[in-house]
Amino acid sequence: MTLDTPMSTDAASTSQNIRDMRRSYGEAGLHESALHSDPIEQFSRWLAEAALNPYIVEANAMVLSTIEGDLAGNVRPASRTVLLKDIDGENLTFFTNYHSTKGRQIQVNPHVALLFPWYAMERQVAIKGVATPVSREITDEYFASRPWGSQIGAWASSQSEELASREVLEAAYQEFAAKYPEGSRVPTPPHWGGYAVRPTSIEFWQGRYSRLHDRLIFIRNPHDEASWEIGRLYP
């Protein structure tokens, strides 16, 4: 099938088209000797390279996975894309509405997973860690740096709650835009803030030929949390 051939809408044909979607990955591999001994530093280097790649949109975009459960013991994962906004020491920080679905889930279970899928570079980084709220000072400092429209949006949106119509959201935005005109100081909403994720494991994935991908993982030493153990995983 060439690129200018339209995909069939027939279910069976669509299924076959999906099965035929494949590409061969490159020869460039990932060796232990090429990695920095500090996985946060190694991640920072890959992030910087991804940011320079013209085929990657928002290199700091990451898939955040959280866990929700109930008293009956039912546990379900939930994922969404958020933006990494800071690397402070060993912590990776993002900001959100604390009353959102992810905020409520993190409050109950702070164990999260982060995934940076840099497809254009045949790379991804998968991180597991524990999220904790950042200080109000850090939140206020970052909120003040946001564009005015984003600040107003944080006030207007009751994130994750059911919305009757787009018009209701637009009306709320206009209400807060009038309350805090552009050029004035917009205070940080009390329900809005950051989470710092302290990694417990960081896996670096590099695509290889015949699906023999390279997967190198750093795991925090449980007996010495300042050090990491590195291993290689089957693809």
VENSUL-V843529 format. One line per field, one symbol per residue. ss: DSSP state (h for helix, s for strand, l for the rest). psi: psi as a letter, one per 20 degrees, with the letter a starting at -180 (. if undefined). A space follows every 10 residues. Layout:
ss = ???
psi = ???
//
This chain:
ss = llllllllll hhhhhhhhhl llllllllll lhhhllllhh hhhhhhhhhh hhllllllll sssssssssl llllssssss sssllsssll ssssssslll hhhhhhhhll sssssssshh hlssssssss sssllhhhhh hhhhhllhhh hhhhhhllll lllllhhhhh hhhhhhhhhl llllllllll lsssssssss ssssssllhh hllsssssss lllllllsss sslll
psi = prhjoqpqip gghgghgghi oqqprrhpao qhiiqqhohg ggghghghgh hioiippmhj pqopprpqrr iijpppqpqr prppiqoodj ppprqapiir ghghghhgoi prqpponmhh jlqqpppqap pqqrqhgggh gghhiqqghh ghhhhhpmpi qpphrhhggh ghghghhhhn qpirpoqpqh jpaqppooqh qoppppprqk jmqpoppppp oiiniirqpq rpqq.
//
